[in-house]
Amino acid sequence: MYRTIAMKRILMPSVKTKITKRALIVSEAAKLFKEKGFGGASMRDLAEKVGMEAASIYHHIRSKEELLEEICFGLAKTYETQLSEIEQQKIGYPEKIEALIAFHVQLIIEDVNAVSVLNNDWKYLSSEKMIDFKTMRKDYEKRFAALISKGIEAGVFKNVNVSIALFTILSSLRWVELWYKPTRGVTKEDLAKNISAILMNGVKA
């Protein structure tokens, strides 16, 4: 069953939500980093986007690096939280993988700027923060892979290479960031359903 997943945290605020100046800065930073890349964006560029003097923005945020950390770790925590909820659901392993695929699609569509930053600019994190980020990413991949492995053991998935299956799914989801536009006339539910049908047919027993 495909349904909209209630996510605990989305970086991009709804237009109906009253947000703080800091939240607005983080949101606009994600958009700016997606447009120019972390290396090509400046705090002056960001100040212009939020309608502030360059010096005033430092009352709300210490540095560009702090913004990158907040975006990357905030989103990584969102992935982790949703995975934990799906792991605990009393549904089959195919349904758990389909729920994760639907979640990834929903997050890309609803917070594409932050997802783009996480996918492309995490390498600009400081050495210490990069270690923490890679640890979180590896843990997520390990837990995702465990669902595939358990599905194989239960006989609901084919006896495929778990790593190949995992990274085929994750790599296939990344193109959504580049391809999806509201003008294509495809809802996030239909997109998730079609992607799941294609990917899951390769692993279901």
WOKA-V77578 format. One record per residue. N is the residue number from 1. RES is the residue in three letters. SS is DSSP state (helix for helix, strand for strand, loop for the rest). Layout:
BEGIN
<<N RES SS> <N RES SS>>
END
This chain:
BEGIN
<<1 MET loop> <2 TYR loop> <3 ARG loop> <4 THR loop> <5 ILE loop> <6 ALA loop> <7 MET loop> <8 LYS loop> <9 ARG loop> <10 ILE loop> <11 LEU loop> <12 MET loop> <13 PRO loop> <14 SER loop> <15 VAL loop> <16 LYS loop> <17 THR loop> <18 LYS loop> <19 ILE loop> <20 THR loop> <21 LYS helix> <22 ARG helix> <23 ALA helix> <24 LEU helix> <25 ILE helix> <26 VAL helix> <27 SER helix> <28 GLU helix> <29 ALA helix> <30 ALA helix> <31 LYS helix> <32 LEU helix> <33 PHE helix> <34 LYS helix> <35 GLU helix> <36 LYS helix> <37 GLY loop> <38 PHE loop> <39 GLY loop> <40 GLY loop> <41 ALA loop> <42 SER loop> <43 MET helix> <44 ARG helix> <45 ASP helix> <46 LEU helix> <47 ALA helix> <48 GLU helix> <49 LYS helix> <50 VAL helix> <51 GLY loop> <52 MET loop> <53 GLU loop> <54 ALA loop> <55 ALA loop> <56 SER helix> <57 ILE helix> <58 TYR helix> <59 HIS helix> <60 HIS loop> <61 ILE loop> <62 ARG loop> <63 SER loop> <64 LYS helix> <65 GLU helix> <66 GLU helix> <67 LEU helix> <68 LEU helix> <69 GLU helix> <70 GLU helix> <71 ILE helix> <72 CYS helix> <73 PHE helix> <74 GLY helix> <75 LEU helix> <76 ALA helix> <77 LYS helix> <78 THR helix> <79 TYR helix> <80 GLU helix> <81 THR helix> <82 GLN helix> <83 LEU helix> <84 SER helix> <85 GLU helix> <86 ILE helix> <87 GLU helix> <88 GLN helix> <89 GLN loop> <90 LYS loop> <91 ILE loop> <92 GLY loop> <93 TYR helix> <94 PRO helix> <95 GLU helix> <96 LYS helix> <97 ILE helix> <98 GLU helix> <99 ALA helix> <100 LEU helix> <101 ILE helix> <102 ALA helix> <103 PHE helix> <104 HIS helix> <105 VAL helix> <106 GLN helix> <107 LEU helix> <108 ILE helix> <109 ILE helix> <110 GLU helix> <111 ASP loop> <112 VAL helix> <113 ASN helix> <114 ALA helix> <115 VAL helix> <116 SER helix> <117 VAL helix> <118 LEU helix> <119 ASN helix> <120 ASN helix> <121 ASP helix> <122 TRP helix> <123 LYS helix> <124 TYR helix> <125 LEU loop> <126 SER loop> <127 SER helix> <128 GLU helix> <129 LYS helix> <130 MET helix> <131 ILE helix> <132 ASP helix> <133 PHE helix> <134 LYS helix> <135 THR helix> <136 MET helix> <137 ARG helix> <138 LYS helix> <139 ASP helix> <140 TYR helix> <141 GLU helix> <142 LYS helix> <143 ARG helix> <144 PHE helix> <145 ALA helix> <146 ALA helix> <147 LEU helix> <148 ILE helix> <149 SER helix> <150 LYS helix> <151 GLY helix> <152 ILE helix> <153 GLU helix> <154 ALA loop> <155 GLY loop> <156 VAL loop> <157 PHE strand> <158 LYS loop> <159 ASN loop> <160 VAL loop> <161 ASN loop> <162 VAL helix> <163 SER helix> <164 ILE helix> <165 ALA helix> <166 LEU helix> <167 PHE helix> <168 THR helix> <169 ILE helix> <170 LEU helix> <171 SER helix> <172 SER helix> <173 LEU helix> <174 ARG helix> <175 TRP helix> <176 VAL helix> <177 GLU helix> <178 LEU helix> <179 TRP helix> <180 TYR loop> <181 LYS loop> <182 PRO helix> <183 THR helix> <184 ARG helix> <185 GLY loop> <186 VAL loop> <187 THR loop> <188 LYS helix> <189 GLU helix> <190 ASP helix> <191 LEU helix> <192 ALA helix> <193 LYS helix> <194 ASN helix> <195 ILE helix> <196 SER helix> <197 ALA helix> <198 ILE helix> <199 LEU helix> <200 MET helix> <201 ASN loop> <202 GLY loop> <203 VAL loop> <204 LYS strand> <205 ALA loop>>
END
